[in-house]
Amino acid sequence: MSIWEAVIYAIFGGIAEMLPISFSGHAVLLHDALHLPSLQQGGGFFVRASICVGVCLAIYLSFPSDVRRFSGELRYMTGLKKRKRGDVIDRVMRRSVVLCSIAFILSLISLFFLAGAERIERLLLVIVFFVLNAGFLYLCCRGQTGNKDERGFTLIDAILIGLGRMLSVFPGMSALGTSMGIGRARGLALHYNLRIAFMLTFAQQIVLFFYYLIRGIAFGSFAGALILPCLLTILVSAVFGYLAIQYFRYLLQRGKLRVFVYYCIEIAAVAAVLALINS
């Protein structure tokens, strides 16, 4: 994979992973329209793993305190870190981390069929998944914002969010959009819904990094010529991912998420045109 091809994937990866518009769906369209190398073979695995690193950096730079709080509490709970004598246990925070961990574990079931899902290249299916994603995003836009925070977050909420993210690995579906849509439908407060969605995405990207790295070692091919493209991919995806998060926050605060509903419908129309051209 050349540098410019990796950079194109990095730009779309940083933006589409941090906005609820599905990077996997865009990757299929880029592969079909621009004839870019697939991310599911050869050096593509390592470029995809590099995008995961860049996305994690973007989330950490955007939510540094949340990442530290969640990861710190998780280390306490698993015994990797000992509390100092006299430290007060934040039971509300601990409960929130436990429920988010349940949602995360459920979402990991998708690893069993992720490889098959990402090999889907039929544009008709991609169109269907983009339309489904638009439906979840529509849930984010309708009705009044809820007021459930750490204290009101329930086990049912966590299970539904985890199952939604598990089923959102198909090209055209967005785990972020599904998570936000289900959270909105379950009455989660705006900012808490946002925090949960990005913390789950952060954890998921870490797992996906190792997933693609292992697949790259097992089935791909790594050469010295990939070092620079991968480093640039990390940098570019981190920059564009960070900018995408700030844009997402801006739209969220102003209640303008409907723009992503329209976008997913429009990109589905683009996929339909490509399908007609290729037929």
C-alpha positions as CSV (number, residue, x, y, z in Angstrom):
1,M,0.0,0.0,0.0
2,S,1.4,3.4,-1.0
3,I,1.6,6.4,1.3
4,W,-1.2,8.3,-0.4
5,E,-3.5,5.3,-0.3
6,A,-2.8,4.9,3.4
7,V,-3.3,8.7,4.0
8,I,-6.7,8.5,2.3
9,Y,-7.8,5.7,4.5
10,A,-6.4,7.5,7.5
11,I,-8.5,10.7,6.8
12,F,-11.7,8.7,6.3
13,G,-10.9,6.5,9.2
14,G,-10.3,9.3,11.6
15,I,-13.4,11.1,10.6
16,A,-15.8,8.2,10.1
17,E,-14.8,6.3,13.3
18,M,-15.3,9.5,15.4
19,L,-18.6,10.4,13.7
20,P,-21.6,8.0,13.5
21,I,-21.2,7.4,9.8
22,S,-19.3,4.0,9.6
23,F,-15.7,3.7,8.5
24,S,-16.1,0.2,7.3
25,G,-18.9,1.3,4.9
26,H,-16.7,4.1,3.6
27,A,-13.8,1.7,3.2
28,V,-15.9,-0.5,0.9
29,L,-16.9,2.5,-1.2
30,L,-13.3,3.8,-1.4
31,H,-12.1,0.3,-2.5
32,D,-14.9,0.2,-5.1
33,A,-14.7,3.8,-6.4
34,L,-11.0,4.6,-6.2
35,H,-9.7,1.0,-6.5
36,L,-7.7,1.3,-3.3
37,P,-6.1,-1.8,-1.9
38,S,-8.3,-3.7,0.5
39,L,-7.7,-3.3,4.3
40,Q,-8.5,-7.0,4.7
41,Q,-5.4,-8.4,3.0
42,G,-1.6,-7.8,2.8
43,G,-0.4,-4.6,4.4
44,G,-3.9,-3.4,4.7
45,F,-4.2,-5.1,8.1
46,F,-1.4,-3.0,9.5
47,V,-2.8,0.3,8.1
48,R,-6.1,-0.6,9.7
49,A,-4.3,-1.3,13.0
50,S,-2.6,2.1,12.7
51,I,-6.0,3.8,12.3
52,C,-7.0,2.2,15.6
53,V,-4.0,3.8,17.3
54,G,-4.7,7.2,15.8
55,V,-8.4,7.0,16.9
56,C,-7.4,6.1,20.5
57,L,-5.1,9.1,20.6
58,A,-7.9,11.4,19.3
59,I,-10.3,10.1,22.0
60,Y,-7.7,10.5,24.8
61,L,-6.9,14.1,23.7
62,S,-10.6,14.9,23.7
63,F,-11.6,13.1,26.9
64,P,-8.4,12.9,29.0
65,S,-10.0,13.0,32.4
66,D,-12.7,10.4,31.5
67,V,-10.2,8.0,30.0
68,R,-8.0,8.3,33.2
69,R,-11.0,7.9,35.5
70,F,-12.5,4.9,33.7
71,S,-9.1,3.1,33.2
72,G,-8.0,3.9,36.8
73,E,-11.2,2.5,38.3
74,L,-10.9,-0.5,36.1
75,R,-7.3,-1.1,37.4
76,Y,-8.5,-0.8,40.9
77,M,-11.3,-3.3,40.3
78,T,-9.1,-5.9,38.6
79,G,-6.4,-5.6,41.3
80,L,-3.8,-4.2,38.9
81,K,-3.5,-1.1,41.1
82,K,-3.9,-0.8,44.9
83,R,-5.8,2.0,46.5
84,K,-3.9,4.2,48.9
85,R,-4.9,3.9,52.6
86,G,-7.7,6.4,53.2
87,D,-8.8,6.7,49.6
88,V,-12.6,7.0,49.3
89,I,-14.2,4.5,46.9
90,D,-16.5,6.3,44.4
91,R,-19.2,3.7,44.3
92,V,-21.2,5.6,41.7
93,M,-18.2,5.6,39.4
94,R,-17.5,2.0,40.1
95,R,-21.0,1.0,39.3
96,S,-20.8,2.9,36.0
97,V,-17.6,1.2,35.1
98,V,-19.0,-2.2,35.9
99,L,-22.0,-1.6,33.7
100,C,-19.9,-0.2,30.9
101,S,-17.7,-3.3,31.1
102,I,-20.7,-5.5,30.7
103,A,-21.7,-3.6,27.5
104,F,-18.1,-3.8,26.3
105,I,-17.9,-7.6,26.9
106,L,-21.1,-8.1,25.0
107,S,-19.8,-6.0,22.1
108,L,-16.7,-8.3,21.9
109,I,-18.9,-11.1,20.7
110,S,-18.7,-9.4,17.3
111,L,-15.1,-10.5,17.0
112,F,-16.4,-14.0,16.2
113,F,-18.0,-12.8,12.9
114,L,-16.1,-9.5,12.3
115,A,-13.9,-11.0,9.6
116,G,-16.9,-12.3,7.7
117,A,-18.7,-9.0,8.1
118,E,-15.8,-6.9,6.8
119,R,-15.5,-9.1,3.7
120,I,-19.0,-7.9,2.7
121,E,-18.4,-5.9,-0.5
122,R,-21.9,-6.2,-2.1
123,L,-23.0,-2.6,-2.4
124,L,-26.7,-3.6,-2.0
125,L,-25.9,-4.8,1.5
126,V,-23.9,-1.7,2.3
127,I,-26.8,0.4,1.2
128,V,-29.1,-1.5,3.6
129,F,-26.7,-1.1,6.5
130,F,-26.3,2.7,5.9
131,V,-30.1,3.1,5.9
132,L,-30.3,1.1,9.2
133,N,-27.6,3.3,10.6
134,A,-29.7,6.3,9.6
135,G,-32.6,4.8,11.6
136,F,-30.5,4.5,14.8
137,L,-29.3,8.1,14.3
138,Y,-32.9,9.2,13.9
139,L,-33.5,7.8,17.4
140,C,-30.9,10.3,18.6
141,C,-32.8,13.2,17.1
142,R,-36.4,12.5,18.2
143,G,-38.0,13.3,21.5
144,Q,-36.6,15.0,24.5
145,T,-33.1,14.4,25.9
146,G,-33.2,12.1,28.9
147,N,-31.7,12.9,32.3
148,K,-30.2,9.5,33.4
149,D,-26.6,9.7,34.5
150,E,-24.2,7.4,36.4
151,R,-26.8,7.0,39.1
152,G,-29.7,6.1,36.7
153,F,-27.7,3.9,34.3
154,T,-29.1,0.4,34.5
155,L,-28.1,-3.1,33.6
156,I,-30.8,-3.2,30.9
157,D,-29.3,0.0,29.4
158,A,-25.8,-1.6,29.3
159,I,-27.0,-4.9,27.8
160,L,-28.9,-3.1,25.0
161,I,-26.0,-0.8,24.2
162,G,-23.6,-3.8,24.2
163,L,-25.8,-5.8,21.9
164,G,-26.3,-2.8,19.6
165,R,-22.6,-2.3,19.3
166,M,-22.1,-6.0,18.7
167,L,-24.4,-5.9,15.7
168,S,-22.8,-2.7,14.3
169,V,-19.7,-4.2,12.7
170,F,-21.3,-4.5,9.3
171,P,-20.1,-2.0,6.6
172,G,-22.6,0.9,6.8
173,M,-23.3,0.5,10.5
174,S,-21.7,2.6,13.2
175,A,-21.1,1.4,16.7
176,L,-20.9,5.0,17.9
177,G,-24.2,5.9,16.2
178,T,-26.0,2.8,17.5
179,S,-24.7,3.4,21.0
180,M,-25.9,7.0,21.0
181,G,-29.2,6.1,19.5
182,I,-30.0,3.3,22.0
183,G,-28.7,5.6,24.9
184,R,-31.1,8.4,23.7
185,A,-34.0,6.0,23.5
186,R,-33.3,4.7,27.0
187,G,-33.3,8.2,28.4
188,L,-29.6,8.8,29.0
189,A,-28.5,12.4,29.6
190,L,-26.8,13.9,26.6
191,H,-23.3,14.3,28.0
192,Y,-23.3,11.0,29.8
193,N,-24.5,9.2,26.7
194,L,-21.6,10.8,24.8
195,R,-19.0,9.8,27.4
196,I,-20.2,6.2,27.5
197,A,-20.2,6.0,23.7
198,F,-16.6,7.3,23.4
199,M,-15.3,5.3,26.3
200,L,-16.7,2.1,24.8
201,T,-15.2,3.1,21.4
202,F,-11.8,3.7,23.1
203,A,-11.8,0.3,24.6
204,Q,-13.1,-1.3,21.4
205,Q,-10.3,0.3,19.3
206,I,-7.6,-1.1,21.6
207,V,-9.0,-4.6,21.2
208,L,-9.3,-4.0,17.4
209,F,-5.7,-2.9,17.2
210,F,-4.5,-6.3,18.5
211,Y,-7.1,-8.1,16.4
212,Y,-5.8,-6.5,13.1
213,L,-2.2,-6.8,14.2
214,I,-2.6,-10.5,14.8
215,R,-4.5,-11.0,11.5
216,G,-1.7,-9.0,9.8
217,I,1.0,-11.2,11.2
218,A,-1.0,-14.4,10.4
219,F,-2.4,-13.6,7.0
220,G,-0.9,-10.4,5.8
221,S,2.6,-9.3,4.8
222,F,4.7,-6.6,6.5
223,A,7.6,-4.9,4.7
224,G,9.9,-2.0,5.7
225,A,8.1,0.1,3.1
226,L,5.0,0.0,5.3
227,I,6.6,1.7,8.3
228,L,6.2,5.3,6.9
229,P,2.6,4.8,5.7
230,C,1.7,3.3,9.1
231,L,3.3,6.2,11.0
232,L,1.6,8.8,8.8
233,T,-1.7,6.9,9.2
234,I,-1.5,7.2,13.0
235,L,-0.8,10.9,12.8
236,V,-3.4,11.8,10.2
237,S,-6.1,9.7,11.7
238,A,-5.4,11.2,15.2
239,V,-5.6,14.8,13.8
240,F,-8.8,14.2,11.8
241,G,-10.3,12.1,14.5
242,Y,-9.8,14.9,17.1
243,L,-11.3,17.5,14.8
244,A,-14.2,15.1,14.1
245,I,-14.9,14.7,17.8
246,Q,-15.0,18.5,18.3
247,Y,-17.4,18.9,15.4
248,F,-19.5,16.1,16.8
249,R,-19.6,17.8,20.2
250,Y,-20.6,21.1,18.5
251,L,-23.5,19.5,16.7
252,L,-24.6,17.6,19.7
253,Q,-24.8,20.7,21.9
254,R,-27.0,22.3,19.3
255,G,-29.2,19.3,18.7
256,K,-28.2,19.1,15.0
257,L,-27.4,15.4,14.7
258,R,-30.1,15.1,12.0
259,V,-27.3,16.1,9.6
260,F,-25.9,12.6,10.0
261,V,-29.2,11.0,9.2
262,Y,-29.3,12.9,5.9
263,Y,-25.6,12.0,5.3
264,C,-26.2,8.3,5.6
265,I,-29.1,8.4,3.3
266,E,-27.0,10.4,0.8
267,I,-24.1,8.0,1.0
268,A,-26.5,5.1,0.5
269,A,-27.6,6.9,-2.7
270,V,-24.0,7.2,-3.8
271,A,-23.5,3.5,-3.2
272,A,-26.6,2.8,-5.3
273,V,-25.1,4.8,-8.2
274,L,-21.9,2.9,-7.9
275,A,-23.8,-0.4,-8.0
276,L,-25.6,0.7,-11.2
277,I,-22.3,1.7,-12.8
278,N,-20.7,-1.6,-11.9
279,S,-23.7,-3.7,-13.1
